[in-house]
Amino acid sequence: MALSITHQIGALAGTPVTSEICNSSAGEATAAVNTAVLRKSPASPLRCRVQRTEGVDALSPPLSPCRSPVLGGIRPDLSVACQAFATEVAAPTEVREYKEGGEKGKGKGVPVYVMMPLDSVTMGNTVNRRKAMNASLQALKRAGVEGIMMDVWWGLVERDSPGSYNWGGYTELLDMAKKHGLKVQAVMSFHQCGGNVGDSVTIPLPKWVVEEVDKDPDLAYTDQWGRRNYEYISLGCDNLPVLKGRTPVQCYADFMRAFKDNFKHLLGDTIVEIQVGMGPAGELRYPSYPEQNGTWKFPGIGAFQCFDKYMLSSLKAAAEANGKPEWGSTGPTDAGSYNNWPEDSTFFRKDGGGWNSTYGEFFLTWYSQMLLDHGERILTAATSTFEDTGVKISVKIAGIHWHYGHRSHAPELTAGYYNTWYRDGYLPIARMLARHGAIFNFTCIEMRDHEQPQDALCAPEKLVRQVAQATHKAQVPLAGENALPRYDEFAHEQILQASSFIGEGESEETEMCAFTYLRMNPNLFEAENWRRFVAFVKKMKEGKNPDKCWEQVEREAEHFVHVTQPLVQEAAVALMH
């Protein structure tokens, strides 16, 4: 029996897709979402007008992804991706320049990019599920998406031996993006894939790197109990020739130079941004909350990662320089464990906690500065490599929103962000990025405070506002991502609202330079989800417009979807061969 096109597109992620998804429960429809992190309320009626609110809208629970469609139409077993793939009746292609960021005024809009599947390139260095990928890229283009974001894995390209690069799958994938008129944000992924939220595949570090770590386990981040984390090489040895005669930073720089040399004909045109990986999940942070093997569970405070011999050597030198050599033998040992809450530990407790002592200030300053220095070193290599190529450089910062309402902000501190009740930890990061002309890319843009467990004092909206103000003060462009997969208008509305903000002392709104949607997968191409996504992209491109409600935008998107129906079967045949 022939598979429906939805199931063919489902091959994109190597997983089956249930065409009756809209009859399932909200929990079943959003299985990819970590329910511990994101708690949904029952569905509510669609609100027509988007309103900006500063407080928590306790009467407006998030819409379920399985809300009945506003408009009737396409059969649920037909992939809208394939409809878009086949269409000849599309809006004229809009030519947009990659925004410099910091544009003021309403109505300019924010370009939307879509993250590709983690395994878009196989372990054999070929494009994964080529036909489905091709159809999906065409669908994204027809929907008005600006471009795609793809991980360029160190563990795939330079897997077998140092200095030997295999760009095979990426060459084909980038050519495919160019053919479809999509721009590309290329992520230099120097971390392991596997062990973090949303990681569906495992891609280890290069074999020769793993060999060196096996010989010297202190190349891995280490906690106070001796547990090693192999997601990313410890920044404590950034400048030491521990990887077959090269330093880690030299390895990253050589990789970026090889990428530039191989794809120089696409830089500034198809490839418009290089996001430089700087830690686990590609983020500038320590691996303080690893999910692998159940080590950490939301909303635990995490643990400091400074107990390998290279980090301890740096701590010892800093303590001696500060005239306190006794502070240099170890990091805090009274900071609780991964799944504790702040008040469970002596170091993080609200009143009299070590974080707010003279020692705490010394340690947290050193710990966070080590992370900033790591960022400086890699950004220096990146900006030097891609100078005059026309691409932007960006860095991703994690949206650690749990226990944000606690004075110590413990989970942020263990991750390396020295942000507390009394100190702005994001302004130093923004200023560091500004020195290199880099973009500040931030996650959790889709979340609302009241969606999160309030006993854990989660406050993603407040966190996003703080980061936005920090980027405004530092005059660095802000870009955003959603932290978890969401397909409902409630999340879309929140992203739209957060995509522009009024900076301190300003009267006009400043827009993000770009938003990257996580992630291209079969659920995105379910008919109802796709209709909402097309409307979301349209709304983002138009900017905040109080004269249009979601129904009107969805109606316009529905017309686009409807006119593709006659060619759907033709697309189906093409995908099956």
C-alpha positions as CSV (number, residue, x, y, z in Angstrom):
1,M,0.0,0.0,0.0
2,A,1.4,3.4,-0.9
3,L,2.4,5.6,2.0
4,S,0.7,9.0,2.4
5,I,2.9,12.0,1.8
6,T,2.8,12.9,5.4
7,H,4.5,9.6,6.2
8,Q,7.0,10.2,3.4
9,I,8.0,13.5,4.8
10,G,8.1,11.7,8.2
11,A,11.1,9.9,6.8
12,L,12.9,13.3,7.2
13,A,13.4,12.5,10.8
14,G,13.4,8.7,10.5
15,T,10.2,8.4,12.6
16,P,6.6,7.6,11.7
17,V,4.0,10.3,11.7
18,T,0.5,9.8,12.9
19,S,-1.9,11.5,10.5
20,E,-4.6,11.6,13.2
21,I,-2.5,13.7,15.5
22,C,-5.2,16.3,15.9
23,N,-7.4,13.7,17.6
24,S,-4.8,12.8,20.2
25,S,-4.2,14.4,23.6
26,A,-2.0,17.4,24.0
27,G,0.6,15.3,25.7
28,E,0.7,12.8,22.8
29,A,0.9,15.5,20.2
30,T,3.8,17.2,21.9
31,A,5.8,14.2,22.9
32,A,9.0,16.0,21.8
33,V,8.4,18.6,24.4
34,N,10.0,18.0,27.8
35,T,6.9,18.2,30.0
36,A,8.9,18.8,33.0
37,V,10.1,22.0,31.5
38,L,6.9,23.1,29.7
39,R,3.6,22.6,31.4
40,K,0.6,23.3,29.3
41,S,-2.9,24.4,30.4
42,P,-6.1,23.4,28.7
43,A,-6.9,25.0,25.4
44,S,-8.5,28.4,25.3
45,P,-10.3,30.2,22.5
46,L,-8.1,32.0,20.0
47,R,-7.5,35.6,20.9
48,C,-7.9,37.9,17.9
49,R,-5.7,40.8,18.9
50,V,-2.1,40.5,19.9
51,Q,-1.5,42.7,23.0
52,R,1.8,43.6,24.7
53,T,1.7,42.9,28.4
54,E,4.4,43.4,31.0
55,G,2.8,41.3,33.7
56,V,1.7,37.7,33.7
57,D,-1.6,37.0,31.9
58,A,-2.8,34.4,34.3
59,L,-6.1,34.1,32.5
60,S,-4.6,33.1,29.2
61,P,-3.3,29.5,29.2
62,P,-1.4,28.3,26.2
63,L,-3.3,26.9,23.3
64,S,-3.0,23.2,22.7
65,P,-1.2,22.2,19.5
66,C,-4.3,20.0,18.8
67,R,-6.9,22.8,18.8
68,S,-9.3,22.4,15.9
69,P,-8.3,24.4,12.8
70,V,-9.8,27.8,12.4
71,L,-10.5,27.0,8.8
72,G,-11.3,23.7,7.0
73,G,-9.4,22.5,4.0
74,I,-6.5,20.1,3.3
75,R,-6.8,16.5,4.0
76,P,-4.7,15.7,7.1
77,D,-2.9,12.9,5.4
78,L,-1.4,15.2,2.8
79,S,1.9,16.8,3.7
80,V,1.7,20.5,3.2
81,A,5.5,20.4,2.7
82,C,4.8,18.5,-0.6
83,Q,2.0,20.9,-1.5
84,A,4.4,23.8,-1.2
85,F,7.0,21.7,-3.1
86,A,4.7,21.3,-6.1
87,T,3.2,24.8,-6.2
88,E,3.6,27.1,-9.1
89,V,1.3,29.7,-7.6
90,A,3.3,31.5,-5.0
91,A,3.8,35.0,-3.8
92,P,6.7,36.9,-5.5
93,T,10.0,36.1,-3.9
94,E,11.0,38.9,-1.6
95,V,14.6,39.9,-1.7
96,R,15.8,40.7,1.8
97,E,19.2,41.7,3.1
98,Y,20.3,40.0,6.3
99,K,19.5,42.6,9.0
100,E,22.3,44.3,10.8
101,G,20.2,44.2,13.9
102,G,19.1,47.0,16.2
103,E,16.7,48.4,13.6
104,K,14.2,50.7,15.2
105,G,10.5,51.3,14.4
106,K,7.5,49.1,13.9
107,G,6.7,47.1,10.7
108,K,10.2,46.3,9.5
109,G,9.8,42.6,10.5
110,V,12.1,39.8,11.6
111,P,13.3,37.2,9.1
112,V,12.6,33.6,10.2
113,Y,15.1,30.7,9.8
114,V,14.4,27.1,10.5
115,M,16.8,24.6,12.2
116,M,17.6,21.5,10.2
117,P,17.4,18.0,11.7
118,L,20.5,17.2,13.7
119,D,21.3,14.3,11.4
120,S,20.9,16.2,8.1
121,V,24.3,14.8,7.2
122,T,24.9,11.1,7.8
123,M,27.9,9.5,9.5
124,G,28.9,8.5,5.9
125,N,29.0,12.3,5.0
126,T,26.0,12.2,2.7
127,V,22.7,14.1,2.8
128,N,20.2,12.2,4.9
129,R,16.8,11.4,3.2
130,R,17.7,13.5,0.2
131,K,14.2,13.5,-1.5
132,A,12.4,14.5,1.6
133,M,15.0,17.1,2.4
134,N,14.6,18.6,-1.1
135,A,10.8,18.8,-0.8
136,S,11.0,20.2,2.7
137,L,13.4,23.0,1.7
138,Q,11.1,24.0,-1.2
139,A,8.2,24.1,1.2
140,L,10.1,26.4,3.6
141,K,11.0,28.7,0.8
142,R,7.4,28.9,-0.4
143,A,6.3,29.6,3.1
144,G,8.4,32.8,3.2
145,V,11.1,31.4,5.4
146,E,14.4,33.3,5.0
147,G,16.7,30.4,5.4
148,I,17.9,27.5,7.5
149,M,20.3,26.8,10.3
150,M,22.5,23.7,10.0
151,D,25.0,22.1,12.4
152,V,28.4,21.5,10.8
153,W,29.7,18.8,13.1
154,W,33.4,18.7,14.0
155,G,32.9,15.0,14.8
156,L,31.8,14.3,11.2
157,V,34.0,16.5,9.1
158,E,37.3,16.0,10.9
159,R,36.4,12.6,12.3
160,D,39.2,10.3,11.4
161,S,42.5,12.3,11.6
162,P,43.6,15.8,12.4
163,G,43.6,18.2,9.5
164,S,41.7,15.8,7.2
165,Y,38.3,17.3,6.4
166,N,35.4,15.7,4.6
167,W,32.8,18.2,3.6
168,G,30.8,15.9,1.3
169,G,27.4,16.0,2.8
170,Y,27.6,19.7,3.6
171,T,28.6,20.5,0.0
172,E,25.5,18.9,-1.3
173,L,23.2,20.4,1.4
174,L,24.5,23.9,0.9
175,D,24.1,23.6,-2.9
176,M,20.6,22.4,-2.2
177,A,19.9,25.5,-0.1
178,K,21.3,27.8,-2.7
179,K,19.2,26.2,-5.4
180,H,16.1,26.9,-3.4
181,G,17.1,30.4,-2.6
182,L,17.5,29.8,1.1
183,K,20.1,31.6,3.2
184,V,22.1,29.6,5.7
185,Q,23.2,30.0,9.3
186,A,26.1,27.6,9.6
187,V,26.9,26.4,13.1
188,M,30.5,25.4,13.8
189,S,29.5,22.5,16.2
190,F,32.6,21.7,18.2
191,H,30.5,19.7,20.8
192,Q,29.2,16.2,21.0
193,C,25.6,15.6,19.9
194,G,23.7,13.5,22.4
195,G,22.9,14.1,26.1
196,N,21.0,17.4,25.9
197,V,17.3,18.4,25.5
198,G,16.2,17.5,22.0
199,D,19.2,15.5,21.0
200,S,17.8,12.6,18.9
201,V,21.1,11.3,17.5
202,T,24.6,10.7,18.8
203,I,27.6,12.3,17.1
204,P,30.7,12.1,19.2
205,L,33.8,14.3,19.1
206,P,36.4,13.3,16.4
207,K,38.0,9.9,17.1
208,W,41.5,11.4,17.5
209,V,40.1,13.8,20.1
210,V,38.4,11.1,22.0
211,E,41.7,9.2,22.0
212,E,43.5,12.1,23.6
213,V,40.7,12.4,26.2
214,D,41.0,8.7,27.0
215,K,44.8,9.3,27.7
216,D,44.2,12.4,29.7
217,P,40.7,12.5,31.3
218,D,41.3,15.9,32.6
219,L,40.7,17.3,29.1
220,A,37.0,16.8,30.0
221,Y,35.0,19.0,32.3
222,T,34.9,17.6,35.8
223,D,32.6,18.1,38.8
224,Q,33.5,17.9,42.5
225,W,32.7,14.2,42.6
226,G,35.0,13.3,39.7
227,R,32.3,12.8,37.2
228,R,33.6,13.6,33.7
229,N,31.6,15.3,30.9
230,Y,32.8,14.5,27.4
231,E,30.5,16.9,25.4
232,Y,33.1,19.5,24.9
233,I,36.8,20.0,25.7
234,S,37.5,21.8,29.0
235,L,38.2,25.5,28.4
236,G,40.9,25.1,31.0
237,C,43.3,23.7,28.3
238,D,42.3,26.2,25.5
239,N,45.9,27.2,25.0
240,L,47.7,24.0,25.7
241,P,48.9,21.7,22.8
242,V,46.9,18.7,24.1
243,L,45.3,17.6,20.8
244,K,48.0,15.9,18.8
245,G,50.3,18.9,19.1
246,R,47.6,21.6,18.6
247,T,45.6,23.5,21.2
248,P,41.8,23.2,21.2
249,V,41.5,26.8,20.0
250,Q,44.0,26.1,17.1
251,C,41.8,23.1,16.2
252,Y,38.7,25.3,16.1
253,A,40.5,28.0,14.1
254,D,41.8,25.5,11.6
255,F,38.4,24.0,11.1
256,M,36.8,27.4,10.5
257,R,39.6,28.3,8.0
258,A,39.0,25.0,6.1
259,F,35.3,25.7,6.0
260,K,35.9,29.2,4.6
261,D,38.3,27.9,2.0
262,N,35.9,25.2,0.9
263,F,32.8,27.3,0.7
264,K,34.2,30.8,-0.1
265,H,32.0,30.9,-3.2
266,L,28.9,30.8,-0.9
267,L,30.0,33.2,1.9
268,G,28.0,36.4,2.1
269,D,25.5,35.2,-0.4
270,T,24.0,31.8,0.6
271,I,26.0,31.5,3.9
272,V,25.1,34.7,5.8
273,E,26.0,33.8,9.3
274,I,28.6,31.6,11.2
275,Q,27.5,30.7,14.6
276,V,30.5,29.6,16.6
277,G,30.0,26.7,19.1
278,M,31.6,27.5,22.4
279,G,30.4,24.7,24.7
280,P,27.8,22.0,25.2
281,A,24.8,22.3,22.9
282,G,26.9,24.8,21.0
283,E,26.3,27.4,23.8
284,L,28.7,29.6,25.6
285,R,28.4,27.9,29.0
286,Y,29.7,25.1,31.2
287,P,28.0,21.7,31.0
288,S,26.5,22.2,34.4
289,Y,23.1,20.5,33.8
290,P,23.8,17.3,31.7
291,E,20.7,15.2,31.1
292,Q,22.7,12.2,29.9
293,N,22.3,9.1,32.2
294,G,19.8,11.0,34.3
295,T,22.6,13.1,36.0
296,W,20.4,16.3,36.0
297,K,16.7,16.8,35.8
298,F,14.8,20.0,35.5
299,P,14.7,22.2,37.6
300,G,17.9,21.2,39.5
301,I,20.5,23.9,40.1
302,G,23.3,21.9,38.4
303,A,26.9,21.8,39.5
304,F,30.1,23.7,39.0
305,Q,32.5,22.2,36.4
306,C,35.9,23.4,37.5
307,F,37.5,20.3,39.0
308,D,39.8,19.1,36.2
309,K,43.5,19.7,36.8
310,Y,43.7,22.5,34.2
311,M,40.8,24.5,35.7
312,L,42.2,24.0,39.2
313,S,45.6,25.2,38.1
314,S,44.0,28.4,36.9
315,L,42.0,28.8,40.1
316,K,45.2,28.3,42.2
317,A,47.0,31.0,40.3
318,A,44.0,33.4,40.6
319,A,43.8,32.8,44.3
320,E,47.5,33.4,44.9
321,A,47.3,36.6,42.8
322,N,44.4,37.7,45.0
323,G,46.4,37.1,48.2
324,K,44.2,34.2,49.2
325,P,46.1,31.0,48.3
326,E,43.8,28.9,50.5
327,W,40.9,29.7,48.1
328,G,42.8,28.0,45.2
329,S,42.8,24.4,46.1
330,T,39.2,23.6,45.1
331,G,35.9,25.0,44.0
332,P,32.9,25.3,46.3
333,T,32.1,21.9,47.9
334,D,28.9,23.2,49.7
335,A,27.0,24.1,46.6
336,G,24.7,21.1,46.7
337,S,24.3,18.6,43.9
338,Y,22.7,18.6,40.4
339,N,19.1,18.1,41.4
340,N,19.1,20.2,44.6
341,W,17.3,23.5,44.8
342,P,19.0,26.7,46.0
343,E,17.8,26.5,49.6
344,D,19.1,23.0,49.9
345,S,22.7,24.2,49.8
346,T,24.8,26.4,52.0
347,F,26.4,28.2,49.1
348,F,23.3,29.1,47.2
349,R,20.8,29.8,50.0
350,K,19.1,33.1,50.0
351,D,20.3,34.5,53.4
352,G,23.9,34.1,54.3
353,G,24.8,32.0,51.2
354,G,28.4,31.7,50.2
355,W,27.5,33.2,46.7
356,N,27.1,36.6,48.4
357,S,30.4,36.4,50.5
358,T,33.8,37.8,49.7
359,Y,34.9,34.2,48.8
360,G,31.8,33.7,46.6
361,E,32.5,37.0,44.7
362,F,36.1,35.9,44.1
363,F,35.2,32.4,42.9
364,L,32.2,33.4,40.7
365,T,34.2,36.3,39.1
366,W,37.0,33.8,38.2
367,Y,34.6,31.1,37.0
368,S,32.6,33.5,34.8
369,Q,35.7,35.3,33.6
370,M,37.2,32.0,32.4
371,L,34.1,31.5,30.3
372,L,34.3,35.1,28.9
373,D,38.0,34.6,28.1
374,H,37.2,31.4,26.3
375,G,34.6,33.3,24.2
376,E,37.2,36.0,23.4
377,R,39.7,33.5,22.2
378,I,37.4,31.7,19.8
379,L,35.7,34.9,18.6
380,T,39.1,36.4,17.8
381,A,39.9,33.3,15.7
382,A,36.4,33.5,14.0
383,T,36.4,37.2,13.2
384,S,39.9,36.9,11.8
385,T,39.0,33.9,9.7
386,F,35.8,35.4,8.2
387,E,36.8,39.0,7.9
388,D,35.7,40.6,4.7
389,T,33.6,37.6,3.6
390,G,30.2,39.3,4.2
391,V,29.1,36.8,6.9
392,K,27.9,37.7,10.4
393,I,29.4,36.0,13.5
394,S,27.0,34.9,16.3
395,V,27.2,33.2,19.6
396,K,24.4,31.3,21.4
397,I,23.7,31.9,25.1
398,A,21.5,29.5,27.0
399,G,18.1,30.6,28.4
400,I,18.4,29.4,32.0
401,H,15.1,30.6,33.4
402,W,14.5,28.3,36.4
403,H,15.2,29.7,39.9
404,Y,15.5,33.0,38.2
405,G,13.4,34.5,40.9
406,H,15.7,33.3,43.7
407,R,18.4,35.8,44.9
408,S,21.3,33.6,44.0
409,H,20.2,32.5,40.5
410,A,22.0,29.3,41.2
411,P,21.5,27.5,37.8
412,E,22.9,30.5,36.0
413,L,25.9,30.6,38.3
414,T,26.8,27.0,37.8
415,A,26.6,27.5,34.0
416,G,29.0,30.4,34.2
417,Y,26.7,33.3,34.0
418,Y,27.4,35.6,37.0
419,N,23.9,36.9,37.2
420,T,22.3,37.4,40.7
421,W,19.8,39.6,42.4
422,Y,22.5,42.3,42.7
423,R,24.5,41.8,39.5
424,D,23.8,41.8,35.7
425,G,25.6,38.7,34.3
426,Y,24.5,39.2,30.7
427,L,25.9,42.7,30.1
428,P,29.6,41.5,30.3
429,I,28.7,38.8,27.7
430,A,27.0,41.3,25.5
431,R,30.0,43.7,25.7
432,M,32.4,40.9,24.9
433,L,30.3,40.1,21.8
434,A,30.1,43.8,20.8
435,R,33.9,44.0,20.8
436,H,33.9,41.5,18.0
437,G,30.8,42.7,16.2
438,A,29.0,39.4,17.0
439,I,25.3,38.7,17.3
440,F,23.9,37.7,20.7
441,N,21.7,34.6,20.1
442,F,19.4,33.8,22.9
443,T,17.0,30.9,23.6
444,C,13.6,30.4,25.4
445,I,12.0,33.3,23.5
446,E,8.7,31.3,23.2
447,M,8.2,30.7,26.9
448,R,5.8,32.5,29.3
449,D,6.3,32.8,33.0
450,H,3.0,31.2,34.0
451,E,3.6,28.2,31.8
452,Q,6.5,27.2,34.0
453,P,6.4,25.6,37.5
454,Q,6.2,28.6,39.8
455,D,7.5,26.8,42.8
456,A,10.9,26.7,40.9
457,L,10.6,30.5,40.5
458,C,10.9,30.2,36.7
459,A,10.7,33.6,34.8
460,P,11.7,33.2,31.1
461,E,9.9,36.4,30.1
462,K,11.8,38.5,32.7
463,L,15.0,36.8,31.7
464,V,14.4,37.6,28.0
465,R,13.7,41.3,28.9
466,Q,17.0,41.4,31.0
467,V,19.0,40.0,28.1
468,A,17.3,42.4,25.6
469,Q,18.2,45.4,27.7
470,A,21.8,44.1,28.1
471,T,22.2,43.9,24.3
472,H,20.7,47.3,23.9
473,K,23.2,48.8,26.4
474,A,26.1,47.1,24.7
475,Q,24.8,47.9,21.2
476,V,25.0,44.3,20.0
477,P,22.3,42.7,17.7
478,L,20.0,40.3,19.4
479,A,18.7,37.2,17.7
480,G,16.3,34.5,19.2
481,E,15.4,30.9,19.2
482,N,12.7,28.8,20.8
483,A,14.2,26.4,23.3
484,L,11.6,23.6,22.8
485,P,9.3,22.6,19.9
486,R,6.1,24.5,19.9
487,Y,3.4,24.7,17.2
488,D,0.6,26.6,18.9
489,E,-0.4,30.3,18.4
490,F,0.2,31.0,22.0
491,A,3.9,30.4,21.6
492,H,3.9,32.1,18.2
493,E,2.3,35.2,19.8
494,Q,5.0,35.2,22.6
495,I,7.8,35.0,20.0
496,L,6.2,37.9,18.1
497,Q,6.0,40.0,21.2
498,A,9.5,39.3,22.3
499,S,10.9,39.9,18.8
500,S,11.0,43.6,19.4
501,F,11.5,45.7,22.6
502,I,11.9,49.2,23.8
503,G,15.4,49.8,25.1
504,E,16.1,51.9,28.1
505,G,15.8,55.6,27.2
506,E,14.3,54.9,23.8
507,S,10.8,55.7,22.5
508,E,10.9,53.3,19.5
509,E,11.1,49.5,19.5
510,T,14.2,47.7,18.5
511,E,13.7,44.5,16.5
512,M,15.7,41.3,16.7
513,C,17.9,40.8,13.6
514,A,16.6,37.2,13.1
515,F,14.7,34.4,14.7
516,T,15.5,30.7,14.3
517,Y,12.7,28.2,14.7
518,L,13.4,24.9,16.3
519,R,13.1,22.6,14.3
520,M,12.3,21.1,10.9
521,N,10.6,17.7,11.6
522,P,7.5,15.7,10.7
523,N,5.3,17.5,13.2
524,L,6.0,20.8,11.6
525,F,4.5,19.5,8.3
526,E,1.2,18.3,9.8
527,A,-1.5,20.3,8.1
528,E,-2.7,22.2,11.1
529,N,0.8,22.9,12.4
530,W,1.9,24.0,9.0
531,R,-1.0,26.5,8.5
532,R,-0.1,28.1,11.8
533,F,3.6,28.1,11.0
534,V,3.0,29.9,7.6
535,A,0.9,32.5,9.4
536,F,3.6,32.9,12.0
537,V,6.3,33.5,9.4
538,K,4.1,36.0,7.7
539,K,3.4,37.8,10.9
540,M,7.1,37.9,11.8
541,K,8.0,39.3,8.4
542,E,5.4,42.0,8.7
543,G,6.3,43.0,12.2
544,K,3.8,43.8,14.9
545,N,0.6,45.0,13.3
546,P,-2.3,45.6,15.6
547,D,-4.6,46.0,12.6
548,K,-4.4,42.3,11.8
549,C,-5.5,39.4,14.0
550,W,-4.4,35.8,13.8
551,E,-7.5,34.7,12.0
552,Q,-6.9,37.1,9.2
553,V,-3.3,36.0,8.8
554,E,-4.3,32.4,8.9
555,R,-6.9,33.0,6.2
556,E,-4.2,34.4,3.9
557,A,-2.0,31.5,4.7
558,E,-4.9,29.1,4.1
559,H,-5.2,30.5,0.6
560,F,-1.6,29.7,-0.1
561,V,-2.0,26.2,1.1
562,H,-5.3,25.7,-0.8
563,V,-3.9,26.7,-4.3
564,T,-1.2,24.0,-4.0
565,Q,-3.7,21.1,-3.9
566,P,-3.9,20.3,-7.6
567,L,-0.2,19.5,-7.7
568,V,0.1,17.5,-4.5
569,Q,-0.2,14.1,-6.2
570,E,2.6,15.1,-8.6
571,A,4.8,15.9,-5.7
572,A,3.9,12.6,-4.1
573,V,5.1,10.6,-7.1
574,A,8.4,12.6,-7.2
575,L,9.1,11.9,-3.6
576,M,8.5,8.1,-4.0
577,H,11.2,7.7,-6.6
